[in-house]
Amino acid sequence: MATPNYNYEKRQRELAKKKKKEEKLKERETRKHSPEPALDSPNEVPPEGTPTAQ
């Protein structure tokens, strides 16, 4: 029976964390630089002063 390679498993976890962190940072940057915030759900209230469609 083969022995588990803990160093490989740890490295894979670290790479997954790094990738997720980079994706979050990229998402934040796109939201920061977007001209208008997008409302994800219809239940969200738009910011004050924003005209609503009736």
Secondary structure, 3 states (H helix, E strand, C coil): CCCCCHHHHHHHHHHHHHHHHHHHHHHHHHHHHCCCCCCCCCCCCCCCCCCCCC
